[in-house]
Amino acid sequence: MVNIKTVGMTDKLFVVPVFLVRLGGIPVNMHKVPKLNCIYNGILAVCYYGTYLSVIMDFVNKREDIQETMKNVRMIFGMAVVAWMHLYLRYIRRDIDYLIHLAESFNWEILPTRDPDSENVTMNEFMFRVGRLTKFAWALTIVFHGTQSALRMLTSHSMVFTTWYPFDASISPIYEIANLKQGLASLLIISLSTGFPGLYATFICVACSQLEKLRATILDMRQTRVTSEQDRGAETDQEETQGQVRTSEEVFHHMQKQLNYCIRHHQQIKRYMTALEDTMNFMFCGLFLILLAALCIIAFSAVTSWGDFTDVSQALVMYVILLCNVFVFCWLGSQLSEQAESVRDAAWGCDWVGTPVPFQRCLIFIIAAANKEFTLTAGKFVPVSNKTMMNMINQTMSFFMFLLHMKSKHEGKEEN
């Protein structure tokens, strides 16, 4: 294992998600916020919430048309997800800074990119891919949204979002100003929609990579013992016996030092995971509630527009995008729980047979600490795990099939 400068490592890991979150108007990991940045954040927030209000007003004005109403409601709930991210990230930005500071306190080494047992990609390797994936998702979304918005402006003289204003917004220069405001709102939406999951994924990968390192160190204690015994030979039987005693004492002393380091490292990781849970649990509580409501609304809007290929396709795309966010949050939460449990298995699987009693007691301490299941939660009562994701998918799909069945039944009665 090769040591790497901690500050340089964390800067490399967090540079992309932190930049995108800042681009979305949240000044995270900044000791002093410049005045120009404050002005930019204020303008961005005014543009976003002004656009959000205009979308709500358009919903109020078109409430007689069920299809147009559901399109607006779909957009309102989608924007509500981003609004919750924006408001809560501003509230917890100091806690985000503290988590980044805790990540800087870890010692970093170049670890294997593949698990030697399963041949799967390790979380240490995945950690370095998060930034590239986040950057690609942001760029792809910007290009797609910008292209289709520009085409609609040129062909139908429409705006970025379907909105309502108490004045005629189709004349120049009001039309250009309104689209500029909605363009800045789009920048906030896309930056936070990609930046926050990227930041969360980086936090989880930091914890998982440190747990992988801890597990490897615990299992490596046997190799140290064998190597020490092999390197210490004796020329005669008597010297071999005396040398073996000295070697065993030295090896046990070295193993005890390694185990003490593992205990301290484990406690450091647990502090980091506890801080992560305290920071994110209320965030996920609101986020999961809004996401579940948004997924159900999208299912309802798809049923009301059933037969309109364009609108159903848009609903499907939005459903997949929101579900991808749920997948990122829940899959990484499950990975963290599995990595935390693996420390217990590694402690039990190390070469502890025949070691001194103090060493075994310390090992029991690690097993007891790792035996307490760690799970990220949403509001301290819903686990952020694959099981929760599957429940959300099942509920929304059941709701969709029920509505589709009722629609078919109603249409059948009208035909009769």
JOHUCOR-V359325 format. One record per helix or strand of 2 or more residues. SS is the DSSP state (2 for helix, 1 for strand). FROM is the first residue (numbers start at 1). TO is the last residue. If there is no record, write none. Layout:
ss/from/to
SS/FROM/TO
SS/FROM/TO
This chain:
ss/from/to
1/3/4
2/6/23
2/35/61
2/66/91
2/93/104
1/108/109
2/123/156
2/174/231
2/237/304
2/309/349
2/357/371
1/377/378
1/382/383
2/386/415
